[in-house]
Each structure stands twice: as C-alpha cells, then as structure tokens.
Amino acid sequence: MANHKSAKKRAKQSQVRRLRNKSVKTTLKNLEKKLRSAKEAGGENKDELLRKTQSAIHKAAKKGVIHKKTASRKISRLFKFMNA
C-alpha cells in the first residue's frame, strides 16, 4: 500500500481511470458485435450503427483509452467488413 500522500492519490486516480477505461472498452466491443450481427442479419440500421461505432472509437482514441493507430485500424477493418 502507498505510504505517501501523493502515492495514495495516484493509486486512487489509477483505480478511477481503470474503471472508466474498462467501461469504454466494453461499450466499444458491444457496438462492434451489434454492427457485425446487423450486417449478417441484413438489418436496415447498418449505416447508422457504423457511424455510431466509428464515433465511439474516435472518442476512445481522443480520451486515450485506445491508441490512435489502433482506432484507425479498427475503423478500417469495420469498413472493409461492411463493404465486403
């Protein structure tokens, strides 16, 4: 356990950030699953879901939850999948 005041604060901040990042990553995974299942089922709202997913990925990269290049790769692969 941390002994100094600053170390205790840093540990607390890390815990909060970890939970926030976990939430964002879970949301991204769920959006990707919905998009893939909508395409395979032939749903009508594919384009809307694609825009929503792309936006969420960009926001996660902007916040630093995922790396900028990881976000770019994910979006590229989603578009490739949707256009196939």
C-alpha positions in Angstrom: 0.0 0.0 0.0 1.1 3.5 -0.7 2.7 5.4 2.2 3.0 9.0 0.9 0.0 11.3 0.3 0.8 11.7 -3.4 1.2 8.0 -3.9 -2.2 7.4 -2.3 -3.8 10.0 -4.6 -2.1 8.4 -7.6 -3.4 5.0 -6.7 -6.9 6.4 -6.3 -6.7 8.1 -9.7 -5.4 5.0 -11.3 -8.3 3.0 -10.0 -10.9 5.5 -11.3 -9.2 5.7 -14.7 -9.0 1.9 -14.9 -12.8 1.6 -14.3 -13.6 4.3 -16.8 -11.4 2.7 -19.5 -12.9 -0.7 -18.8 -16.4 0.8 -19.3 -15.4 2.5 -22.6 -13.7 -0.7 -24.0 -16.8 -2.8 -23.1 -19.0 -0.3 -24.9 -16.8 -0.5 -28.0 -16.8 -4.3 -28.0 -20.6 -4.3 -27.7 -21.0 -1.8 -30.6 -18.8 -3.9 -32.8 -20.7 -7.1 -32.1 -24.0 -5.3 -32.8 -22.7 -4.0 -36.1 -21.4 -7.4 -37.2 -24.6 -9.2 -36.3 -26.7 -6.5 -38.0 -24.7 -6.9 -41.2 -25.0 -10.7 -41.1 -28.8 -10.5 -40.3 -29.3 -7.9 -43.1 -30.6 -5.2 -40.8 -31.6 -1.8 -42.1 -29.8 0.3 -39.5 -26.3 -0.8 -40.6 -25.2 2.6 -41.7 -26.4 4.3 -38.5 -24.6 1.6 -36.4 -21.4 2.1 -38.4 -21.4 5.8 -37.8 -22.1 5.3 -34.1 -19.3 2.8 -33.8 -16.9 4.9 -35.7 -17.7 7.9 -33.5 -17.2 5.9 -30.3 -13.9 4.5 -31.5 -12.7 8.1 -32.3 -13.8 9.3 -28.9 -12.0 6.5 -27.1 -8.8 7.3 -29.0 -9.2 11.0 -28.2 -9.6 10.2 -24.5 -6.5 8.0 -24.6 -8.4 4.8 -23.8 -7.0 3.2 -27.0 -4.1 4.2 -29.2 -4.8 6.5 -32.2 -3.4 3.9 -34.7 -5.4 1.1 -33.0 -8.6 3.2 -33.6 -7.7 3.8 -37.2 -7.1 0.1 -37.7 -10.4 -0.9 -36.1 -12.3 1.6 -38.2 -10.6 0.4 -41.4 -11.4 -3.2 -40.7 -15.0 -2.4 -39.9 -15.5 -0.5 -43.2 -13.8 -3.3 -45.1 -16.1 -5.8 -43.4 -19.2 -3.7 -44.2 -18.3 -3.2 -47.8 -17.4 -6.9 -48.4 
